[in-house]
Amino acid sequence: MIHHRLEISFRTLYILMILHEENSLFWLTSPSAVKRK
Protein backbone atom coordinates (compact mmCIF):
# COMPACT_ATOMS: atom_id res chain seq x y z
CA MET A 1 0.00 0.00 0.00
CA ILE A 2 2.72 2.48 0.97
CA HIS A 3 4.72 1.73 -2.17
CA HIS A 4 1.60 2.16 -4.27
CA ARG A 5 0.90 5.54 -2.64
CA LEU A 6 4.47 6.65 -3.29
CA GLU A 7 4.17 5.65 -6.91
CA ILE A 8 0.97 7.67 -7.30
CA SER A 9 2.48 10.71 -5.57
CA PHE A 10 5.56 10.56 -7.81
CA ARG A 11 3.35 10.33 -10.88
CA THR A 12 1.30 13.33 -9.79
CA LEU A 13 4.48 15.30 -9.04
CA TYR A 14 5.84 14.41 -12.49
CA ILE A 15 2.60 15.47 -14.18
CA LEU A 16 2.49 18.71 -12.16
CA MET A 17 6.08 19.48 -13.17
CA ILE A 18 5.27 18.88 -16.84
CA LEU A 19 2.17 21.08 -16.61
CA HIS A 20 4.19 23.78 -14.84
CA GLU A 21 6.87 23.69 -17.54
CA GLU A 22 4.23 23.91 -20.28
CA ASN A 23 2.55 26.83 -18.49
CA SER A 24 5.84 28.69 -18.01
CA LEU A 25 6.74 28.08 -21.66
CA PHE A 26 3.30 29.32 -22.67
CA TRP A 27 3.67 32.47 -20.57
CA LEU A 28 7.17 33.02 -21.97
CA THR A 29 6.05 32.64 -25.57
CA SER A 30 2.67 34.40 -25.31
CA PRO A 31 4.10 37.94 -24.79
CA SER A 32 6.30 37.52 -27.87
CA ALA A 33 3.28 36.23 -29.81
CA VAL A 34 1.29 39.25 -28.67
CA LYS A 35 4.14 41.58 -29.65
CA ARG A 36 4.28 40.00 -33.13
CA LYS A 37 0.62 40.88 -33.65
Secondary structure, DSSP 8 states (H G I E B T S, - for coil): -HHHHHHHHHHHHHHHHHHHHHHHHHHHHHHHHHHH-
